[in-house]
Amino acid sequence: MNIVLRAVSYTGVNAAVLPFNLATAWILSALGVHYLLATAAGFILHVVVIFFVNRRWTFDREDLMTSEGLVRTAIIHGLSFCVAMGTVAVCVEYYELQFMWARVIAVAVCGMWDYMGDSFFTFRRNPFR
């Protein structure tokens, strides 16, 4: 798969799963869970789902063991999670944005890091080919 198709596929997978991420965060927040914990729950759900879909569809790496792949993607997305949480906190606390808008901004900020990290580290594919 060439770079454009792989990047579009990766972005499409993330875009398709994003509503579930945001819905999880929104529902938990509506149930009284602190917005940062709600954000974390949505984020974790997102990472697990996109690993399995990207392993099969985007990177064609079904040979990659689930445990190894999940650990690798957890590292990539764990670092991304820190950036996302910081972005959400700054947007909510300092710019007084609704936390859902802050989540959307955080997703945009972290998207490129996730693609590059998953390409190189998780799935061992050159993101530029």
FENCOR-V633709 format. One record per residue. PHI is phi in radians with two decimals (NA if undefined). PSI is psi in whole degrees, -180 to 180 (999 if undefined). OMEGA is omega in degrees with one decimal (NA if undefined). Layout:
# FENCOR-V633709
((PHI/PSI/OMEGA) (PHI/PSI/OMEGA))
This chain:
# FENCOR-V633709
((NA/132/-179.1) (-1.37/172/-173.8) (-1.02/-43/-177.2) (-1.15/-48/179.6) (-1.09/-43/-179.2) (-1.15/-44/179.5) (-1.13/-41/177.9) (-1.15/-42/178.5) (-1.08/-47/179.8) (-1.06/-46/178.9) (-1.11/-41/178.8) (-1.10/-43/177.7) (-1.07/-48/179.3) (-1.09/-41/179.7) (-1.14/-37/-179.6) (-1.21/-33/-178.0) (-1.52/-24/-177.5) (-0.91/-43/179.0) (-1.02/-34/177.9) (-1.23/-38/175.2) (-1.03/-53/-178.1) (-1.16/-39/179.0) (-1.12/-41/177.2) (-1.04/-47/179.4) (-1.10/-43/-178.2) (-1.14/-47/-179.3) (-1.08/-47/179.8) (-1.09/-40/177.4) (-1.10/-43/178.9) (-1.12/-27/178.0) (-1.48/3/175.6) (1.73/3/177.5) (-1.29/138/179.3) (-0.95/143/-174.0) (-1.04/-32/178.7) (-1.27/-38/175.4) (-1.18/-39/176.8) (-1.10/-41/177.0) (-1.09/-44/179.5) (-1.07/-44/-179.8) (-1.09/-45/177.6) (-1.08/-40/-179.5) (-1.12/-46/-179.5) (-1.09/-45/176.5) (-0.99/-46/-178.9) (-1.02/-48/-176.8) (-1.08/-45/-178.9) (-1.12/-46/-178.3) (-1.14/-47/-177.3) (-1.18/-29/176.3) (-1.03/-51/-176.6) (-1.15/-41/-179.8) (-1.21/-46/179.9) (-1.16/-34/178.1) (-1.04/-41/-177.6) (-1.46/-47/-167.3) (-1.65/-53/-172.1) (-1.36/-44/-172.7) (-1.89/-7/179.1) (0.83/55/-177.3) (-2.17/51/178.7) (-1.15/-15/176.3) (-1.28/-17/179.1) (-1.23/123/-179.8) (-1.06/141/-178.4) (-1.02/-47/-177.3) (-1.10/-46/179.5) (-1.10/-46/-178.8) (-1.13/-42/179.2) (-1.16/-37/177.0) (-1.13/-46/-179.7) (-1.09/-48/-178.7) (-1.20/-30/176.7) (-1.15/-36/177.1) (-1.14/-50/179.6) (-1.02/-52/-175.8) (-1.34/-22/173.6) (-1.13/-44/175.0) (-1.12/-42/177.6) (-1.10/-37/178.3) (-1.03/-42/178.8) (-1.06/-44/177.5) (-1.13/-43/-179.9) (-1.10/-45/-179.8) (-1.12/-42/176.8) (-1.09/-42/178.7) (-1.10/-46/179.2) (-1.08/-47/-178.3) (-1.08/-45/179.8) (-1.12/-45/-179.5) (-1.09/-40/-178.6) (-1.34/-50/-172.4) (-1.35/-37/-174.9) (-1.77/-33/-179.0) (-1.83/-2/176.2) (0.96/36/173.9) (-1.38/153/171.1) (-1.10/145/-173.2) (-1.14/-26/177.4) (-1.16/-39/175.8) (-1.16/-38/177.5) (-1.10/-38/177.7) (-1.12/-42/179.3) (-1.08/-43/177.8) (-1.09/-43/179.8) (-1.09/-39/177.7) (-1.07/-44/179.6) (-1.12/-42/-178.8) (-1.11/-39/-173.3) (-1.58/-12/-173.4) (-0.99/-48/-178.0) (-1.16/-42/177.0) (-0.99/-46/-178.2) (-1.07/-45/-179.2) (-1.09/-49/-178.9) (-1.11/-45/-178.8) (-1.13/-46/178.1) (-1.13/-39/179.2) (-1.07/-57/-175.8) (-1.25/-52/-166.9) (-1.59/-46/-175.6) (-1.37/-52/-171.5) (-1.83/-1/175.6) (0.96/46/177.1) (-2.12/142/175.9) (-1.29/119/-177.2) (-1.23/-10/-178.2) (-1.76/8/178.3) (-2.18/999/NA))
